[in-house]
């Protein structure tokens, strides 16, 4: 396992009022029983928030300590590792990544 439960499991998740790249992350947070809040960012709000987002993009996962993470696949792998969904075996991890990124 790449990560074990971090000291904080309280997340803030930011995305537009769409599913697209955010829904798998939301589903994983729900399935894991994680403590999290969903922040829906309207298109009118986006210009003011954009400078503070990783790579000036969303989705964005914010940890309790304020650290913000970007890139949906990277967020998914992080949460998968933290909550026990990502395998320890490198070959199996590759196969999962191959399916997700293909």
N, C-alpha and C positions, 0 to 999 in steps of 0.2 A: 504494500500500500504506500503510495507516495506521500500522503498526508494522513494525519490522525485528527480527530476533532480539535479544531482550533479553540482557543480560550473563549472566543465569542462565536455564537452560532446565530446571532441576530443580524439579519441582512436587510438591506434596502435594494429593491430592484427597480430600475428606471427603463421605461420604453414607451414608445408611441401607443396610441389606442389601436394597435394591430396585434395579430398573433405572430406571423412570420417567424423571425429568429428567436423571439422571446418565449413562445409557448413551451418548447421542450424544457427550458430552464424553469419556468413556473411550475410545470408538471413535476419536475424532479424535486423542487423545494416542497411542494405539497406532499408528494409521496414519501419523502424523507421525514415529514413532520417537523421541518425546520421552522424556526421563528423568523418570519420575514414580513415585509410590507411591500406592496406593489404600488409603485408611483407611476401613474399614467401621465405622460408629458404630452400636452396638446401641441399641435404644430405652431400655434401662436407663442407658446412658452419656450419652444426649442431654441430660438436665437439667443436668449439670455442664458440658458443653461449650457449650451454647446461648448463654450470655452473651458468649462470645468470638467468635461467628460474625457475619459481616456481616448486618445486619438480623435477627439472632437466628434465622437460617434456614440451611438447606443446600439444594443443594450449595454447597460452598466450595472454591475453588482457592487454595492458598497458594503464593506464590512463594518462591524460595530466600531472599530477603531478609526473609521473614516477613510481607510484605503479603498480606492475605486479600481475595479477591474473592468476591462473591456474585451471585446471579441467573443462572440457567442460560443464558438467551439471551445475556446480556452476556458471560459466560464463553466461550461458544461463539464469539461474534464476535471476542473478544480472541484466543483461540487460533487461530481461522481466519486472522486478520490476521498474527499472529506466524509461523505455519507455512505461509503462502502459499496458504490455501484461500479467503480472502475477496478478492473482486475490487476492482480499483482504480476501475473505472467506477461512478459513483454510481447509474446506472439499473439496472445488473446487481445491484449491492448491494441496492438497494431490492427487486428481484424476489426475491432470496434471502430477505431479511427478511420479505417478504410471505408467502412460502410457509411459512417457519418459524413465524411468529407466527399464521398463519391456522389 
